[in-house]
Amino acid sequence: MAKGSTARRPPVRRRPGSPATRASAAAGPAPTWIGGARPRTLPLAIAPVALGTAAVWSQRIEGRYWLALLALAVALLLQIGVNFANDYSDGVRGTDAHRVGPARLTASGRVAPRTVLRVALVCFGLAAIAGLIIVIVTQQWWLLAVGAAALAAAWFYTGGRRPYGYAGLGEVAVFLFFGLAATAGTSFVITGLVNDVSWLCAVAIGCIASAVLVVNNLRDIDQDRAAGKRTLSVRIGSRGSRILYAVLMLVPFVVVGLLAIVYPEAALALLVLLVAIPAIVITATAKTARELIIALSLTGLTALLYGLGLAAALSV
């Protein structure tokens, strides 16, 4: 080597993107629009509509059963819309910056926040159109207020200046809208009435829907606490969340026992315990986020199997 010359150092490779993007890339696969829609949560929209339809069909009540398809469209579009709205709001607030679950579109930096927001608003708009058709067909104009409340609940869960999801009220809203309103509402738009079976089914599926949120928030309890997001799990702690989750998962099977007195075939829904019990055990003993993600998947599967299974049993 000649005097005075310097050795050339190998070039340093720098990873492109923002710190959030790099953190997301390190955490797992890049987020996609399908992932952003959170398919694991969609059973929470399907199950109540199936149960609300079966509840009135079980007593052979006359009605416009085709409206169940529009009710399903409303439920699915609202669920997908709230998922994208949550992605947007938590992303711009920075709440998702250190989350341990799947990467989100906004927080990853791979999709512009405004784009995610637009998709959420489109979903809400389509849900509103489907709901308006239901109102026009049924002539139940007061349902417009229910629809407006559902849209507001979907947005203000994590949106707005004071999101109620950050105050520990998310589980209550999920129980009301994806339990009582979705199930009883489906029965009502089909037949113009809500029977006892519908109310029981509404309570049952509302509990499972709330359990989904509990186990999801339990997984993110430390990150949410650090971000100032006071979910119900943050408020009652890890142990309280695990107990609440178990209660919410078991109540629906008490409902099955009550229904089986009049509808013996309903007892077949107890087979779903084969999925629910492992979810409860995993949640009770989980020490890692990965275990809670498995429990979350099993909870969503429980909702789908319970909703469709009990609906089929009631429809025999």
LUMTIGU-652825 format. One record per atom (N, C-alpha, C): residue in one letter; x, y, z. Coordinates in steps of 0.2 Angstrom, whole numbers, padded with zeros to 4 digits, always signed. Example, Ala and Ser with C-alpha at 12.3 -4.5 7.8 and 13.67 -1.06 7.14 Angstrom:
<rs>
A+0066-0028+0039 A+0062-0022+0039 A+0066-0016+0039 S+0064-0011+0035 S+0068-0005+0036 S+0064+0000+0039 
</rs>
This chain:
<rs>
M+0004-0006+0000 M+0000+0000+0000 M+0004+0006+0000 A+0003+0011-0004 A+0007+0017-0005 A+0006+0021+0001 K+0012+0025+0003 K+0012+0029+0009 K+0007+0035+0008 G+0003+0036+0013 G-0002+0041+0013 G-0009+0039+0011 S-0009+0033+0008 S-0016+0031+0005 S-0020+0028+0011 T-0026+0028+0011 T-0031+0025+0016 T-0035+0020+0013 A-0036+0015+0018 A-0040+0009+0016 A-0047+0011+0015 R-0050+0009+0010 R-0057+0010+0008 R-0062+0006+0013 R-0066+0009+0016 R-0070+0005+0021 R-0076+0002+0016 P-0079-0004+0018 P-0085-0006+0014 P-0091-0001+0016 P-0095+0000+0011 P-0101+0004+0012 P-0105+0002+0017 V-0108+0006+0021 V-0113+0005+0026 V-0120+0005+0023 R-0123-0001+0024 R-0130-0001+0021 R-0135+0001+0026 R-0139+0006+0024 R-0144+0009+0028 R-0151+0007+0026 R-0155+0005+0031 R-0162+0002+0030 R-0166+0008+0028 P-0170+0008+0023 P-0174+0014+0021 P-0180+0014+0025 G-0183+0020+0025 G-0189+0021+0028 G-0189+0024+0035 S-0194+0026+0038 S-0195+0029+0045 S-0193+0024+0050 P-0191+0027+0056 P-0190+0022+0062 P-0196+0018+0063 A-0202+0020+0062 A-0208+0016+0063 A-0209+0010+0058 T-0207+0012+0051 T-0207+0007+0046 T-0201+0002+0048 R-0195+0004+0050 R-0190-0001+0051 R-0192-0005+0057 A-0196-0002+0062 A-0198-0006+0068 A-0203-0012+0066 S-0207-0009+0061 S-0212-0014+0059 S-0209-0019+0055 A-0204-0018+0051 A-0201-0023+0046 A-0198-0028+0051 A-0195-0026+0056 A-0191-0030+0061 A-0196-0035+0065 A-0202-0032+0066 A-0207-0036+0070 A-0210-0041+0066 G-0211-0041+0060 G-0214-0046+0056 G-0216-0044+0049 P-0220-0048+0045 P-0222-0046+0038 P-0225-0039+0037 A-0224-0037+0031 A-0226-0030+0030 A-0234-0030+0030 P-0237-0025+0033 P-0245-0025+0033 P-0248-0025+0026 T-0254-0028+0025 T-0257-0028+0019 T-0264-0025+0020 W-0268-0023+0015 W-0275-0021+0016 W-0279-0026+0018 I-0278-0033+0016 I-0282-0038+0019 I-0281-0039+0027 G-0274-0038+0028 G-0273-0038+0036 G-0276-0033+0039 G-0276-0027+0036 G-0278-0021+0039 G-0286-0021+0041 A-0289-0025+0036 A-0297-0027+0038 A-0298-0031+0044 R-0292-0035+0046 R-0292-0039+0052 R-0298-0044+0051 P-0296-0049+0047 P-0301-0055+0045 P-0303-0058+0052 R-0299-0059+0057 R-0300-0062+0063 R-0306-0059+0067 T-0308-0053+0065 T-0313-0050+0069 T-0320-0050+0065 L-0320-0053+0059 L-0326-0053+0055 L-0331-0057+0057 P-0329-0063+0061 P-0335-0067+0064 P-0339-0063+0069 L-0336-0058+0071 L-0340-0054+0076 L-0346-0050+0072 A-0345-0050+0066 A-0351-0047+0062 A-0355-0052+0059 I-0353-0058+0058 I-0357-0063+0055 I-0361-0066+0060 A-0358-0068+0066 A-0362-0072+0071 A-0368-0069+0073 P-0368-0062+0075 P-0375-0059+0077 P-0380-0059+0072 V-0379-0058+0066 V-0384-0058+0061 V-0387-0065+0060 A-0382-0070+0060 A-0385-0077+0059 A-0389-0079+0065 L-0387-0077+0071 L-0391-0078+0077 L-0398-0074+0077 G-0398-0068+0075 G-0404-0064+0075 G-0409-0067+0070 T-0406-0069+0064 T-0411-0072+0059 T-0414-0079+0062 A-0409-0083+0065 A-0412-0090+0067 A-0416-0089+0073 A-0416-0084+0077 A-0420-0083+0083 A-0427-0082+0081 V-0429-0078+0076 V-0436-0078+0074 V-0438-0083+0069 W-0433-0086+0065 W-0435-0092+0061 W-0437-0098+0066 S-0434-0098+0071 S-0435-0104+0076 S-0442-0105+0078 Q-0446-0099+0078 Q-0453-0099+0080 Q-0457-0098+0074 R-0454-0099+0068 R-0457-0098+0061 R-0462-0092+0061 I-0458-0086+0063 I-0462-0080+0062 I-0461-0077+0055 E-0466-0075+0052 E-0466-0072+0045 E-0462-0066+0045 G-0458-0065+0040 G-0455-0059+0039 G-0451-0058+0032 R-0447-0053+0031 R-0443-0052+0025 R-0436-0054+0027 Y-0435-0061+0026 Y-0429-0064+0028 Y-0423-0062+0024 W-0424-0059+0018 W-0419-0057+0013 W-0416-0051+0016 L-0419-0047+0021 L-0416-0041+0024 L-0410-0043+0028 A-0409-0050+0030 A-0404-0052+0034 A-0397-0051+0030 L-0398-0051+0023 L-0392-0050+0019 L-0389-0043+0020 L-0394-0038+0020 L-0392-0031+0020 L-0390-0030+0028 A-0393-0033+0032 A-0390-0032+0039 A-0383-0035+0040 L-0382-0040+0036 L-0375-0043+0036 L-0370-0038+0033 A-0372-0035+0028 A-0368-0030+0024 A-0366-0024+0029 V-0371-0022+0033 V-0370-0017+0037 V-0365-0019+0043 A-0366-0025+0045 A-0362-0027+0051 A-0355-0028+0048 L-0354-0031+0043 L-0347-0032+0040 L-0343-0025+0038 L-0347-0021+0035 L-0344-0015+0033 L-0342-0010+0039 L-0347-0011+0044 L-0345-0007+0050 L-0339-0010+0054 Q-0338-0016+0054 Q-0333-0020+0057 Q-0326-0018+0053 I-0326-0019+0047 I-0320-0017+0043 I-0319-0009+0043 G-0324-0005+0043 G-0323+0002+0044 G-0320+0004+0050 V-0322+0001+0056 V-0319+0003+0062 V-0312+0000+0063 N-0311-0006+0060 N-0304-0008+0060 N-0299-0003+0056 F-0301-0001+0051 F-0297+0004+0047 F-0297+0011+0051 A-0302+0013+0054 A-0302+0019+0058 A-0298+0018+0064 N-0298+0013+0067 N-0293+0011+0073 N-0286+0011+0070 D-0285+0008+0065 D-0278+0008+0062 D-0276+0016+0061 Y-0280+0020+0058 Y-0278+0027+0057 Y-0277+0031+0063 S-0282+0030+0068 S-0282+0034+0074 S-0276+0032+0078 D-0275+0026+0079 D-0269+0024+0084 D-0263+0025+0080 G-0263+0025+0074 G-0256+0026+0070 G-0254+0033+0071 V-0259+0038+0070 V-0257+0045+0070 V-0256+0047+0077 R-0259+0044+0082 R-0257+0046+0089 R-0251+0043+0091 G-0248+0038+0088 G-0242+0035+0090 G-0243+0029+0095 T-0249+0027+0096 T-0251+0022+0100 T-0248+0015+0098 D-0248+0014+0091 D-0246+0008+0088 D-0239+0007+0087 A-0235+0012+0089 A-0228+0013+0087 A-0224+0007+0090 H-0226+0004+0096 H-0222-0001+0099 H-0227-0007+0101 R-0232-0008+0097 R-0237-0014+0098 R-0233-0020+0096 V-0236-0026+0099 V-0232-0032+0098 V-0236-0037+0094 G-0242-0035+0091 G-0245-0039+0087 G-0243-0037+0079 P-0248-0040+0075 P-0246-0038+0068 P-0245-0031+0066 A-0241-0029+0062 A-0240-0022+0060 A-0246-0019+0057 R-0247-0013+0058 R-0253-0009+0055 R-0251-0005+0049 L-0256-0003+0045 L-0254+0001+0039 L-0251+0008+0041 T-0255+0011+0045 T-0253+0018+0046 T-0246+0018+0050 A-0246+0015+0056 A-0240+0015+0060 A-0234+0012+0057 S-0235+0008+0052 S-0229+0005+0048 S-0226+0011+0043 G-0230+0016+0042 G-0227+0021+0037 G-0228+0018+0030 R-0231+0013+0028 R-0231+0010+0022 R-0237+0013+0018 V-0242+0015+0021 V-0248+0018+0018 V-0249+0025+0021 A-0251+0030+0017 A-0252+0037+0020 A-0258+0037+0024 P-0258+0040+0030 P-0263+0040+0035 P-0270+0042+0031 R-0270+0047+0027 R-0276+0049+0024 R-0279+0044+0019 T-0275+0040+0017 T-0278+0034+0012 T-0281+0029+0017 V-0278+0028+0022 V-0282+0023+0027 V-0288+0026+0030 L-0288+0033+0031 L-0294+0036+0033 L-0300+0036+0028 R-0298+0037+0022 R-0303+0037+0016 R-0306+0030+0016 V-0302+0025+0016 V-0305+0018+0016 V-0310+0017+0021 A-0308+0019+0027 A-0313+0018+0033 A-0319+0022+0032 L-0319+0028+0029 L-0325+0032+0028 L-0329+0029+0022 V-0326+0026+0017 V-0329+0023+0012 V-0333+0017+0015 C-0330+0013+0019 C-0334+0007+0022 C-0340+0010+0026 F-0339+0015+0030 F-0344+0018+0034 F-0350+0021+0029 G-0348+0024+0024 G-0353+0026+0019 G-0357+0020+0016 L-0354+0015+0014 L-0357+0009+0011 L-0362+0006+0016 A-0359+0006+0023 A-0364+0003+0028 A-0370+0007+0029 A-0369+0014+0028 A-0375+0019+0029 A-0380+0018+0023 I-0377+0017+0017 I-0382+0016+0012 I-0386+0009+0013 A-0382+0004+0015 A-0386-0003+0016 A-0391-0002+0022 G-0389+0002+0027 G-0394+0003+0032 G-0400+0007+0030 L-0399+0012+0026 L-0404+0017+0023 L-0409+0013+0019 I-0407+0008+0015 I-0411+0003+0011 I-0416+0000+0016 I-0413-0003+0022 I-0417-0007+0027 I-0422-0002+0030 V-0420+0004+0031 V-0425+0009+0034 V-0431+0010+0029 I-0429+0011+0023 I-0434+0013+0018 I-0439+0007+0017 V-0436+0001+0017 V-0440-0005+0016 V-0445-0006+0022 T-0442-0006+0028 T-0446-0007+0034 T-0450-0001+0036 Q-0449+0005+0034 Q-0452+0011+0036 Q-0451+0012+0043 Q-0446+0010+0046 Q-0445+0011+0053 Q-0439+0016+0053 W-0442+0023+0053 W-0437+0028+0052 W-0433+0030+0058 W-0435+0027+0064 W-0431+0028+0070 W-0425+0024+0070 L-0424+0019+0066 L-0418+0016+0065 L-0412+0020+0062 L-0414+0026+0059 L-0409+0030+0057 L-0405+0033+0063 A-0408+0034+0069 A-0404+0036+0075 A-0400+0030+0077 V-0402+0024+0077 V-0398+0018+0079 V-0392+0018+0074 G-0393+0019+0068 G-0387+0019+0063 G-0382+0024+0064 A-0385+0030+0066 A-0380+0036+0067 A-0376+0034+0073 A-0379+0031+0079 A-0376+0029+0085 A-0370+0024+0083 A-0372+0019+0079 A-0367+0014+0077 A-0361+0017+0074 L-0362+0022+0069 L-0357+0025+0065 L-0353+0029+0070 A-0356+0033+0075 A-0352+0037+0080 A-0348+0033+0084 A-0351+0027+0086 A-0347+0022+0091 A-0341+0020+0087 A-0342+0018+0080 A-0336+0015+0076 A-0331+0020+0076 W-0332+0027+0075 W-0327+0032+0074 W-0324+0034+0081 F-0328+0035+0086 F-0325+0038+0092 F-0322+0033+0097 Y-0322+0026+0094 Y-0319+0021+0098 Y-0311+0023+0099 T-0308+0025+0094 T-0301+0028+0095 T-0300+0034+0091 G-0306+0037+0088 G-0305+0043+0085 G-0308+0049+0089 G-0307+0055+0086 G-0309+0061+0090 G-0304+0063+0096 R-0306+0068+0099 R-0301+0071+0104 R-0301+0067+0111 R-0307+0064+0112 R-0307+0060+0118 R-0310+0053+0116 P-0307+0048+0113 P-0309+0042+0111 P-0311+0038+0117 Y-0317+0035+0117 Y-0319+0031+0123 Y-0315+0024+0124 G-0312+0022+0118 G-0308+0016+0119 G-0302+0017+0123 Y-0300+0023+0124 Y-0294+0025+0128 Y-0296+0026+0135 A-0303+0026+0137 A-0306+0026+0143 A-0308+0020+0146 G-0307+0014+0143 G-0309+0008+0146 G-0317+0006+0144 L-0320+0009+0139 L-0327+0008+0138 L-0328+0004+0131 G-0322+0002+0128 G-0323-0002+0122 G-0327-0008+0123 E-0326-0012+0128 E-0330-0018+0129 E-0337-0017+0129 V-0339-0012+0133 V-0346-0010+0134 V-0349-0008+0127 A-0346-0005+0123 A-0348-0003+0116 A-0349-0009+0112 V-0344-0013+0112 V-0344-0019+0108 V-0350-0024+0110 F-0351-0024+0116 F-0357-0028+0119 F-0363-0025+0116 L-0364-0019+0117 L-0370-0016+0115 L-0371-0016+0107 F-0366-0015+0103 F-0367-0014+0096 F-0366-0021+0092 F-0361-0025+0094 F-0360-0031+0091 F-0363-0037+0094 G-0367-0035+0100 G-0371-0040+0103 G-0378-0039+0103 L-0380-0034+0107 L-0388-0032+0107 L-0390-0029+0101 A-0387-0024+0098 A-0390-0021+0093 A-0390-0025+0086 A-0384-0028+0085 A-0383-0032+0079 A-0388-0038+0079 T-0389-0042+0085 T-0393-0048+0085 T-0400-0046+0085 A-0402-0042+0090 A-0409-0040+0091 A-0411-0036+0085 G-0407-0032+0082 G-0408-0027+0077 G-0410-0031+0070 T-0406-0037+0069 T-0408-0041+0064 T-0414-0044+0064 S-0416-0047+0070 S-0423-0050+0071 S-0428-0045+0070 F-0427-0038+0072 F-0432-0033+0071 F-0433-0031+0064 V-0428-0030+0060 V-0429-0028+0053 V-0432-0034+0049 I-0431-0040+0051 I-0434-0045+0047 I-0441-0046+0049 T-0443-0046+0055 T-0450-0047+0057 T-0454-0042+0061 G-0450-0036+0063 G-0454-0031+0066 G-0454-0032+0074 L-0451-0037+0076 L-0451-0039+0083 L-0445-0042+0086 V-0444-0042+0092 V-0438-0046+0095 V-0441-0051+0100 N-0439-0057+0099 N-0442-0062+0104 N-0437-0063+0110 D-0438-0068+0114 D-0434-0069+0120 D-0428-0073+0118 V-0428-0077+0112 V-0423-0081+0110 V-0418-0076+0107 S-0420-0071+0104 S-0415-0066+0101 S-0412-0062+0106 W-0415-0060+0112 W-0411-0057+0117 W-0406-0061+0120 L-0408-0068+0121 L-0403-0072+0124 L-0397-0073+0120 C-0398-0074+0113 C-0393-0075+0109 C-0389-0068+0108 A-0392-0062+0109 A-0388-0056+0109 A-0383-0055+0114 V-0386-0057+0120 V-0381-0057+0126 V-0375-0062+0125 A-0377-0068+0123 A-0372-0073+0122 A-0366-0071+0117 I-0368-0068+0111 I-0363-0067+0106 I-0360-0060+0108 G-0363-0056+0112 G-0360-0050+0114 G-0355-0051+0119 C-0356-0056+0123 C-0350-0058+0128 C-0344-0060+0124 I-0345-0065+0119 I-0339-0067+0115 I-0336-0061+0112 A-0340-0057+0109 A-0337-0051+0105 A-0333-0047+0110 S-0335-0046+0116 S-0331-0042+0121 S-0325-0046+0123 A-0325-0052+0124 A-0320-0056+0125 A-0314-0056+0120 V-0316-0055+0114 V-0311-0054+0109 V-0307-0047+0110 L-0310-0042+0112 L-0307-0036+0114 L-0303-0036+0120 V-0305-0040+0125 V-0302-0041+0132 V-0295-0044+0130 V-0295-0050+0127 V-0289-0054+0126 V-0284-0050+0121 N-0287-0046+0116 N-0283-0041+0112 N-0279-0036+0116 N-0283-0033+0121 N-0280-0028+0125 N-0276-0030+0130 L-0277-0036+0133 L-0272-0040+0137 L-0266-0041+0134 R-0265-0042+0128 R-0259-0043+0124 R-0255-0037+0124 D-0259-0031+0124 D-0255-0025+0123 D-0255-0020+0129 I-0256-0024+0135 I-0258-0020+0141 I-0252-0015+0143 D-0246-0018+0142 D-0240-0014+0144 D-0239-0008+0139 Q-0240-0010+0133 Q-0239-0004+0128 Q-0244+0001+0128 D-0250-0001+0130 D-0256+0004+0130 D-0255+0008+0136 R-0252+0005+0142 R-0251+0009+0148 R-0246+0014+0147 A-0241+0012+0143 A-0235+0017+0142 A-0237+0023+0137 A-0242+0021+0133 A-0245+0026+0128 A-0250+0030+0131 G-0252+0029+0137 G-0258+0033+0140 G-0265+0030+0138 K-0265+0024+0135 K-0272+0022+0133 K-0274+0017+0138 R-0279+0020+0142 R-0282+0017+0148 R-0288+0012+0146 T-0286+0007+0143 T-0291+0002+0141 T-0294-0002+0147 L-0299-0006+0147 L-0301-0009+0153 L-0296-0014+0156 S-0292-0017+0151 S-0287-0021+0154 S-0281-0017+0158 V-0280-0011+0155 V-0275-0007+0159 V-0278-0005+0166 R-0285-0004+0166 R-0288-0002+0172 R-0288-0008+0177 I-0290-0014+0175 I-0291-0019+0180 I-0285-0024+0181 G-0280-0023+0176 G-0274-0027+0177 G-0275-0033+0173 S-0269-0037+0173 S-0268-0043+0170 S-0273-0048+0173 R-0272-0049+0179 R-0276-0054+0182 R-0284-0053+0182 G-0286-0047+0183 G-0293-0046+0182 G-0295-0047+0175 S-0291-0045+0170 S-0293-0046+0163 S-0294-0054+0161 R-0289-0058+0164 R-0290-0065+0163 R-0296-0068+0166 I-0298-0066+0172 I-0304-0068+0175 I-0310-0066+0171 L-0310-0059+0169 L-0316-0057+0165 L-0316-0060+0158 Y-0311-0062+0155 Y-0311-0066+0149 Y-0314-0072+0150 A-0312-0076+0155 A-0315-0083+0156 A-0323-0082+0157 V-0325-0077+0161 V-0332-0076+0162 V-0336-0075+0156 L-0333-0070+0152 L-0337-0069+0145 L-0337-0074+0141 M-0332-0079+0141 M-0332-0085+0136 M-0337-0090+0139 L-0338-0090+0145 L-0342-0096+0148 L-0350-0094+0148 V-0351-0088+0149 V-0358-0086+0149 V-0362-0088+0143 P-0360-0088+0137 P-0363-0090+0131 P-0366-0097+0132 F-0362-0101+0135 F-0363-0109+0136 F-0369-0110+0141 V-0369-0105+0146 V-0375-0105+0150 V-0381-0104+0146 V-0381-0099+0142 V-0386-0097+0137 V-0389-0103+0133 V-0384-0107+0131 V-0385-0113+0127 V-0389-0118+0131 G-0387-0119+0138 G-0391-0123+0142 G-0398-0121+0143 L-0399-0114+0144 L-0406-0112+0144 L-0410-0113+0138 L-0407-0112+0132 L-0411-0113+0126 L-0412-0120+0125 A-0408-0124+0127 A-0409-0132+0126 A-0415-0134+0129 I-0417-0131+0134 I-0424-0133+0138 I-0429-0133+0133 V-0430-0128+0128 V-0435-0128+0123 V-0433-0130+0117 Y-0426-0129+0115 Y-0424-0132+0109 Y-0418-0137+0110 P-0420-0143+0111 P-0415-0148+0112 P-0408-0148+0108 E-0410-0146+0101 E-0404-0147+0097 E-0399-0141+0098 A-0401-0136+0102 A-0396-0131+0104 A-0390-0133+0108 A-0391-0139+0111 A-0386-0142+0115 A-0380-0144+0111 L-0381-0145+0105 L-0375-0146+0100 L-0370-0141+0100 A-0372-0135+0102 A-0367-0129+0102 A-0362-0130+0108 L-0364-0134+0112 L-0359-0135+0118 L-0352-0138+0115 L-0353-0141+0109 L-0347-0144+0106 L-0341-0138+0105 V-0344-0132+0104 V-0339-0126+0103 V-0335-0125+0109 L-0336-0128+0115 L-0332-0128+0121 L-0325-0131+0119 L-0325-0136+0114 L-0319-0139+0112 L-0314-0133+0110 V-0316-0128+0107 V-0312-0122+0105 V-0311-0117+0111 A-0317-0116+0114 A-0317-0110+0119 A-0313-0112+0125 I-0313-0118+0128 I-0309-0120+0134 I-0302-0119+0133 P-0299-0122+0127 P-0292-0120+0126 P-0290-0113+0126 A-0295-0109+0123 A-0293-0102+0123 A-0293-0099+0130 I-0298-0101+0134 I-0298-0099+0141 I-0291-0101+0145 V-0289-0107+0144 V-0283-0110+0147 V-0277-0106+0145 I-0277-0105+0138 I-0271-0101+0136 I-0271-0094+0138 T-0276-0091+0138 T-0277-0084+0141 T-0275-0084+0148 A-0277-0089+0152 A-0276-0089+0159 A-0269-0090+0161 T-0265-0093+0157 T-0258-0095+0158 T-0253-0092+0154 A-0255-0088+0149 A-0250-0085+0144 A-0245-0081+0147 K-0239-0081+0145 K-0234-0077+0147 K-0231-0073+0142 T-0233-0074+0135 T-0230-0071+0130 T-0236-0068+0125 A-0234-0063+0121 A-0239-0060+0117 A-0241-0065+0111 R-0236-0070+0109 R-0238-0075+0104 R-0243-0079+0107 E-0243-0081+0113 E-0249-0085+0116 E-0255-0082+0116 L-0255-0076+0117 L-0262-0072+0117 L-0264-0071+0110 I-0260-0070+0105 I-0262-0070+0098 I-0266-0076+0096 I-0263-0082+0099 I-0266-0089+0097 I-0273-0089+0101 A-0273-0086+0107 A-0280-0086+0111 A-0285-0081+0107 L-0282-0076+0104 L-0287-0071+0100 L-0290-0075+0094 S-0285-0079+0091 S-0288-0082+0085 S-0293-0087+0087 L-0292-0091+0092 L-0297-0096+0095 L-0303-0092+0097 T-0303-0086+0100 T-0309-0083+0102 T-0313-0081+0096 G-0310-0079+0091 G-0313-0077+0084 G-0317-0083+0081 L-0313-0089+0082 L-0316-0095+0079 L-0322-0097+0083 T-0321-0096+0090 T-0327-0098+0094 T-0333-0094+0092 A-0332-0087+0091 A-0338-0083+0089 A-0341-0086+0083 L-0337-0088+0078 L-0340-0090+0072 L-0343-0097+0072 L-0340-0101+0076 L-0343-0108+0077 L-0349-0108+0081 Y-0349-0104+0086 Y-0355-0103+0091 Y-0361-0100+0087 G-0359-0094+0083 G-0365-0091+0080 G-0368-0095+0075 L-0364-0098+0070 L-0367-0102+0065 L-0369-0109+0068 G-0366-0112+0072 G-0368-0118+0075 G-0375-0117+0079 L-0375-0112+0083 L-0382-0111+0087 L-0387-0109+0082 A-0386-0105+0077 A-0391-0103+0072 A-0393-0109+0069 A-0389-0114+0067 A-0391-0120+0063 A-0396-0124+0067 A-0394-0125+0074 A-0398-0129+0078 A-0405-0126+0079 L-0405-0119+0080 L-0411-0116+0081 L-0416-0116+0075 S-0413-0117+0069 S-0416-0117+0063 S-0419-0123+0061 V-0417-0129+0064 V-0420-0135+0062 V-0427-0136+0063 
</rs>
